[in-house]
Amino acid sequence: MAKLNRQQQRLYGHPQASSSRCLCLIFTRASDWPALSELQQAIQHELDLPAPALSVDGQGFRLWLSLAEAVDVSTGSAFLEALRQRYLADLPASRLQLDPNVPATLPPLALAADERWSAFIDPTMGSMFCDEPWLDLPPNQDQQADLLSRFTSLSTTDFANAHALLLAQNTPSTANDAPQPAISTVNPPEMFKTCGPFADPHSFLLAVINDPGISLAQRIDAAKALLPYASR
């Protein structure tokens, strides 16, 4: 038990009211394993962060992120929300909980009213628990400690960089949303460099089309207007 406690404290520290080294995403349905699995991959390969620990809780899964240094609850909540927006936006809110606090007691735990247990599991074997997200027997304490010993904490720099990246990715680009100035087909006379006099509209429009000093949009408009005279 002491070995397991040491690993739990190494990763997640002690419960605190104002700051935490533990960020937890709770998937309330085990059937959402595919979304959780994709999130695990994204955390490691897109955000370049250490793999989070994983546990079963009798109903679904819990993904545990460990921080090297504690952050205040609001910062932890903001990070989890940014993760949700980026990778879990299609998951109904009722099937996901974001917890930026160290729980009073970490897994393994006996589940109420039956002999099932919550426990940390190998993250690569989550699909085996989709139908039964629990253990039928008490997990071995030393094996749980050995499992946790494989995980490392997010450094302060990695956490800050990942948070900044998530915020940037979640911010919609306004480059293409800015209103574009309307192209007027009626232009002030001084904008045209083509000089007359012209014998007819055909000659005028042809001169506009061939004048490189006139904007392309205006020359296109002139070409459209010239179509009725194309047979001449």
C-alpha positions as CSV (number, residue, x, y, z in Angstrom):
1,M,0.0,0.0,0.0
2,A,2.9,2.4,0.8
3,K,4.3,1.7,-2.6
4,L,1.1,2.7,-4.3
5,N,0.7,5.8,-2.1
6,R,4.1,7.0,-3.2
7,Q,3.2,6.7,-6.8
8,Q,-0.1,8.4,-6.4
9,Q,1.5,11.3,-4.5
10,R,4.4,11.5,-7.0
11,L,1.9,12.0,-9.8
12,Y,-1.0,13.8,-8.2
13,G,0.1,15.3,-4.9
14,H,-2.3,15.8,-2.1
15,P,-5.9,17.2,-2.3
16,Q,-5.8,21.0,-2.0
17,A,-8.6,23.5,-2.1
18,S,-7.0,26.2,-4.3
19,S,-4.6,24.3,-6.6
20,S,-4.0,20.9,-8.0
21,R,-1.5,18.7,-9.8
22,C,-4.3,16.4,-11.1
23,L,-6.6,17.0,-14.1
24,C,-9.2,14.4,-14.7
25,L,-11.7,13.8,-17.6
26,I,-14.5,11.5,-16.7
27,F,-16.3,9.6,-19.5
28,T,-19.5,8.5,-17.9
29,R,-20.2,5.9,-20.6
30,A,-17.8,3.1,-21.5
31,S,-19.2,3.1,-25.0
32,D,-17.4,6.4,-25.6
33,W,-14.1,4.5,-25.6
34,P,-13.3,5.4,-29.3
35,A,-13.5,9.1,-28.5
36,L,-11.3,8.6,-25.4
37,S,-8.8,6.6,-27.4
38,E,-8.5,9.3,-30.0
39,L,-8.0,11.9,-27.3
40,Q,-5.2,9.8,-25.8
41,Q,-3.4,9.8,-29.2
42,A,-3.9,13.5,-29.7
43,I,-2.5,14.3,-26.3
44,Q,0.7,12.5,-27.1
45,H,1.1,13.1,-30.8
46,E,-0.5,16.5,-31.4
47,L,0.2,18.2,-28.1
48,D,3.4,16.3,-27.5
49,L,2.6,15.6,-23.9
50,P,3.2,12.5,-21.7
51,A,0.6,9.8,-21.8
52,P,-2.1,10.2,-19.2
53,A,-3.1,7.4,-16.8
54,L,-6.4,5.6,-17.3
55,S,-8.9,4.0,-14.9
56,V,-12.3,2.3,-14.9
57,D,-14.9,3.4,-12.4
58,G,-17.8,1.0,-12.8
59,Q,-19.6,3.1,-15.5
60,G,-17.0,4.5,-17.8
61,F,-13.4,5.7,-17.9
62,R,-11.3,8.4,-16.2
63,L,-8.3,9.9,-17.9
64,W,-5.8,11.3,-15.4
65,L,-3.3,14.1,-16.3
66,S,-0.5,14.7,-13.9
67,L,1.2,18.1,-13.6
68,A,4.7,18.7,-12.3
69,E,3.6,21.9,-10.6
70,A,0.1,22.7,-9.2
71,V,-2.2,25.1,-11.0
72,D,-5.2,26.9,-9.6
73,V,-8.6,25.4,-10.2
74,S,-9.6,28.0,-12.8
75,T,-6.5,27.3,-14.9
76,G,-7.0,23.6,-14.7
77,S,-10.7,24.0,-15.7
78,A,-9.7,26.2,-18.6
79,F,-7.2,23.6,-19.9
80,L,-9.7,20.8,-19.6
81,E,-12.4,22.9,-21.4
82,A,-9.9,23.7,-24.2
83,L,-9.2,19.9,-24.6
84,R,-12.9,19.3,-24.7
85,Q,-13.5,21.9,-27.4
86,R,-10.7,20.7,-29.5
87,Y,-11.2,17.0,-29.4
88,L,-14.5,16.2,-27.8
89,A,-16.9,18.8,-29.1
90,D,-19.2,16.2,-30.5
91,L,-19.6,14.4,-27.2
92,P,-22.8,15.4,-25.3
93,A,-22.0,17.3,-22.2
94,S,-23.9,14.8,-20.1
95,R,-21.4,12.1,-21.0
96,L,-18.3,14.0,-20.0
97,Q,-17.2,15.7,-16.7
98,L,-14.1,17.9,-16.2
99,D,-12.5,17.7,-12.8
100,P,-9.5,19.9,-12.0
101,N,-9.2,18.7,-8.4
102,V,-7.3,15.8,-6.8
103,P,-10.0,13.5,-5.4
104,A,-9.8,12.7,-1.7
105,T,-9.2,9.0,-2.7
106,L,-7.7,7.8,-5.9
107,P,-8.3,4.3,-7.5
108,P,-8.3,1.5,-6.7
109,L,-11.6,1.7,-4.8
110,A,-14.4,-0.8,-4.0
111,L,-17.6,0.2,-5.8
112,A,-20.6,0.7,-3.6
113,A,-23.2,-2.1,-3.2
114,D,-21.3,-4.8,-5.1
115,E,-17.9,-6.5,-5.2
116,R,-16.7,-4.6,-8.3
117,W,-13.6,-2.4,-8.2
118,S,-12.4,0.7,-9.9
119,A,-8.7,0.6,-10.8
120,F,-6.0,2.0,-13.0
121,I,-5.6,0.0,-16.2
122,D,-3.2,-0.2,-19.1
123,P,-4.3,2.6,-21.5
124,T,-3.7,0.3,-24.5
125,M,-6.3,-2.2,-23.2
126,G,-9.2,0.1,-22.7
127,S,-11.3,-1.5,-25.4
128,M,-11.4,-4.7,-23.3
129,F,-13.5,-2.8,-20.6
130,C,-16.1,-1.3,-22.9
131,D,-18.8,-3.8,-21.8
132,E,-17.6,-4.2,-18.2
133,P,-15.7,-1.0,-17.0
134,W,-14.6,-2.5,-13.7
135,L,-12.6,-5.3,-12.1
136,D,-14.4,-8.2,-10.4
137,L,-11.6,-8.7,-7.9
138,P,-9.6,-6.3,-5.8
139,P,-6.5,-5.2,-7.8
140,N,-3.1,-6.0,-6.6
141,Q,-1.7,-2.9,-4.9
142,D,1.9,-3.5,-6.1
143,Q,0.7,-4.0,-9.7
144,Q,-1.2,-0.8,-9.5
145,A,1.9,1.0,-8.2
146,D,4.0,-0.5,-11.0
147,L,1.5,0.6,-13.6
148,L,1.5,4.2,-12.3
149,S,5.3,4.2,-12.2
150,R,5.3,4.3,-16.1
151,F,3.7,7.7,-16.2
152,T,5.3,11.1,-15.9
153,S,4.0,14.6,-15.1
154,L,3.6,17.4,-17.6
155,S,6.3,20.0,-17.0
156,T,5.2,23.6,-16.5
157,T,6.5,24.6,-19.9
158,D,4.8,21.7,-21.7
159,F,1.5,22.5,-19.9
160,A,1.7,26.2,-20.9
161,N,2.7,25.4,-24.5
162,A,-0.1,22.9,-24.9
163,H,-2.6,25.3,-23.4
164,A,-1.6,28.1,-25.7
165,L,-1.8,25.7,-28.7
166,L,-5.3,24.6,-27.7
167,L,-6.5,28.2,-27.3
168,A,-5.0,29.1,-30.7
169,Q,-6.6,26.1,-32.4
170,N,-10.0,26.8,-30.7
171,T,-10.0,30.5,-31.8
172,P,-11.8,30.8,-35.2
173,S,-9.8,32.6,-37.8
174,T,-11.2,35.9,-38.9
175,A,-9.0,36.3,-41.9
176,N,-11.7,35.1,-44.3
177,D,-14.6,36.5,-42.3
178,A,-13.7,40.2,-42.6
179,P,-16.1,42.1,-44.9
180,Q,-14.6,42.6,-48.3
181,P,-15.1,45.8,-50.1
182,A,-17.7,45.6,-52.8
183,I,-16.5,45.8,-56.4
184,S,-18.5,48.5,-58.0
185,T,-19.3,48.2,-61.7
186,V,-19.8,51.9,-61.9
187,N,-16.5,53.8,-61.6
188,P,-15.7,57.5,-61.4
189,P,-14.4,58.8,-64.7
190,E,-11.0,59.7,-63.1
191,M,-10.3,56.0,-62.4
192,F,-10.1,55.3,-66.1
193,K,-7.0,56.1,-68.0
194,T,-8.5,55.3,-71.4
195,C,-9.1,58.4,-73.3
196,G,-11.7,59.1,-76.0
197,P,-13.4,60.1,-78.1
198,F,-15.0,56.8,-79.1
199,A,-17.2,56.3,-82.1
200,D,-19.4,53.7,-80.3
201,P,-19.8,51.6,-77.2
202,H,-17.9,48.7,-78.8
203,S,-14.8,50.8,-79.3
204,F,-15.0,52.2,-75.8
205,L,-15.4,48.8,-74.1
206,L,-12.6,47.3,-76.3
207,A,-10.3,50.1,-75.1
208,V,-11.1,49.4,-71.5
209,I,-10.4,45.7,-71.9
210,N,-7.0,46.4,-73.4
211,D,-6.0,49.1,-70.9
212,P,-3.5,47.6,-68.3
213,G,-4.0,50.7,-66.1
214,I,-7.6,49.7,-65.4
215,S,-8.3,47.1,-62.6
216,L,-9.0,43.5,-63.6
217,A,-12.5,43.6,-62.2
218,Q,-13.4,46.6,-64.3
219,R,-11.9,45.0,-67.4
220,I,-14.0,41.9,-66.7
221,D,-17.1,44.0,-66.4
222,A,-16.3,45.6,-69.7
223,A,-15.8,42.2,-71.4
224,K,-19.2,41.2,-70.1
225,A,-20.8,44.3,-71.4
226,L,-19.0,43.8,-74.8
227,L,-20.7,40.4,-75.4
228,P,-23.7,41.9,-77.3
229,Y,-21.2,43.5,-79.7
230,A,-19.0,40.4,-80.1
231,S,-20.5,39.6,-83.6
232,R,-19.2,43.0,-84.9
